[in-house]
């Protein structure tokens, strides 16, 4: 995945500046974002929204990836911090919102790193851990959300015990800042409405098509009965056997 910046004609921009290849940290942030959006049935967290490397003009935590799940047994926000080195991981503990989790974001919080960089024994209390192998595949090491059925009371209790009290005010600022910086909020709503209207039209069209197919099927069945009756009549009157499907 590349990010292409076109602030002027590419003919005047040096070739080495036309494209920026994502760093390992950027790549893992995108892996984490896609994992948050992945359905729970596919061993993801089923978030409805997930954004990477967002920040607010008011300061505070700038998460590598922040996701939001609107419904289900574990609705809430999910933080993923990406670490590509041990020093970076160790330095993370000194941040103010790690010392005081109540000012940090995320109802549930995870570290994501290359395979083997961080072990479960290294984790702060209530944090989860996700490894990414050399092929870019997710390897959860500590993620109770996907380990067992969410319908088991004991398992639900364990997941709930790992919940933080996320800083809702800052989470809202982060999501609003991402929206403000990238697009028109009304445009987003209009596009969503257009998609909903399209789905409604397609649903009605499909229902009409099913109804037409039902009528045609009834007509074909009636025609088949007539052909069978005609074939039987011919057989009785002439002794000639005619296939019932003749002429259809």
N, C-alpha and C positions, 0 to 999 in steps of 0.2 A: 504494500500500500504506500502511495506517495502523496505528498501534498504539493500542488503546483501553484505558485504565486504568479499572477499576471498583472503586475502594476504598470508595466510598460510593454512595448512590443518585444516579443521574445528574440527578435533579430538583433536587438541592442543589448540583450542580457547575456553575460558569459554563460557558456554551456554548463559549467559546474554550479551555477546559481539558479538555473531554471527549475531544477527539481531538488527536493530535500528528502533523502531517504530516511525513514523513521528510525530512531534509535531503538535499542533493545527495550528501554523503558517505555517508549511510545508504543512499540509493538505489543508488549505485555499488557499495557493499559487497554488496548483494543481487544485483546483476548479476554480480559476481565470483563469489559463492557458486554461483549457478546455472551459470556457465560451468565451474567446477571439476567440477560434477556431470554436466555434459553428456558424452555418449558421445564417445569418441575419433573414431568414424566421423562424428560431426557437428561435428568440429573443436573438441571440448572436451578436457578432461584425464581424464575417466573416473573421477573419484574416487567412492569408495563413501560417503564422509562429508565434509561441508564445513560449517563453522560460522563465523559472522561475529561480530566484536567480542567476543571471549572473553578472559578474564583469570583469573589465579590469585591466591589470597590470599597467596601466597609471593612476589609481585612478579615481576620479569623482564618479558620482552617480552609485550605484549598485542596480538596480530596483528589486523589488520582482518578477514582471512579466512584460515582454515587448513583445508586439506583433506587427506584420506588416501586413497590408492589401494592396495588390498590385493594386487592381482595384476597381471600383465602385464609388458611389458618395462621399464616405468618405475614400478614400485611404490615407494611412499614418501610423503612429506609435501610439500605444496605451500602456500607462503605467497603471499598477494596483499596488497600494501600499496596502499591507495587514496589518491590525492593529487588535491586539487581546486584547488591553487594552487602557484605556483612557490616562494614562501617556505616552504610546508609541505614540499615536496620537498627543498629545500636543507637545511632544518633536520634532516631525517631522517638525514642523513649523520653528524650529531654524536652520535647515540645510541650508547651503549656496545656494544650488540649489532650495530651496523653496523661500528664500528671493529674489533670482534673477532667475526667471523661465527660462530665456533664456539659462542658462547653464544646465538646467535639460533636461530629455529625455521625449519623448511622445508628439505627436501632440494633443492628448486628454488624460486626466489624471483622474483616478478614485481611490477612496478609497474603499476597500472591507473589511468588518468586520462582526462579529457575529451580528445577528439581534438586533437592538436597541442601539448598542454601540456608534455609531455616528449618529447624526441627520443631515438632510440637512442644518439646520441653522448653524451647526458647520463648514461647508465647506469653504475653501478658494475660492476666485473668480474663476469661470470657471471649477471647479472640479465637477466630478460626484460621485455618491455614490451607492454602491451595498451592500445589506445585504445578509447573508447566514443564513438560519434558522437552527433549531436543527437537521433537517433531511438532511442537506447538500444541500438544494435547493436554487438556486439563486433567490433573490427578489430585482430587481432594484428599487431604490428609486429616483435616478436622473440620467437618461440616455436617453437623447433626441434622440439618434440614433435609438432606437427601439420603440419610442412612437407613431410615426405617419408615414405616407407614405413619403419616401424620394423624391417623385415627387412633393411635394408641396413647392413652392418657399419660403413661409414664414417659414416653418419648416426647410428647408435647411439653411436659413439665421441664424436661432437660433443655429443650430448645428455648423455652421462655426464660429459663435461668440464665441464658447467655445474652439476653436482651439488655441493651443499654438504654438509658433515657436520652435519646438523641436531642440535639439542640435544634428544635423545630424552627425557631426564628432564623437561624443561620442557614438551615437547609432551604427554607423558602427563599431567602435572598440569593442563594447559589442558583437555584432553578430559575428564578426570575432574571438573574443576571445573564445566564446562558441564553435565555429567550430574547432578552433585550439586545444582546450583542449580535445576534445572528439573523433574526427575522422579525417580521411584523406579526404581533400576536393575533390581530384580526385576520391576517392572511392564513394563519394556521387554523383558526376556527372555520374560516370559509372553506378551506380545503377539506377539513374533516366533514363539514356539512355536505359538500359535494360528493365525497366518498359514500356517506350514509345514504344520500339520495340515489346514487348509482346502485348501491346494493339493494335498495328498496325496489328500484325499477327492474333490476335483474331478477329479483325474487318474484315480482308480479309476472314478468315475462315467462319465467320458469313454470309458475303455477298455471298460466294460460296454456303453455305448451303441453303440460301434463294432462290438462283437461281435454285438449284437442286429441292427444294420443289416446286417451280413454275412449273418446267418441269413435275414433277410427278403429280401435280394437273391437268395440261393440259392433260396428258395421261389418268388419271382417268376419267376426264370429257368426253374425246373422247370415252373411253370404255363404259361409262354409256350411251352415245348417241347410240352406236352400239347395246347395250343390249335392249334399248327401241325400236329401229327399228326392232330388231329381234323378240321381244315379240309381237309387232304390226303385223308383218308378219305372225307369227304363229297363232295369233288370227284370222286374216282374212282368212287364208287358212284352218285351222282346227277347228276354233271355240273354241279353248282352250285358256283360259286366263293364261298367265305366268307372274309372278312378274318381273318387269323390272330389278330388282336387282339380279335376279337368276343367280348364277354362279360367281358373283363378290365377 
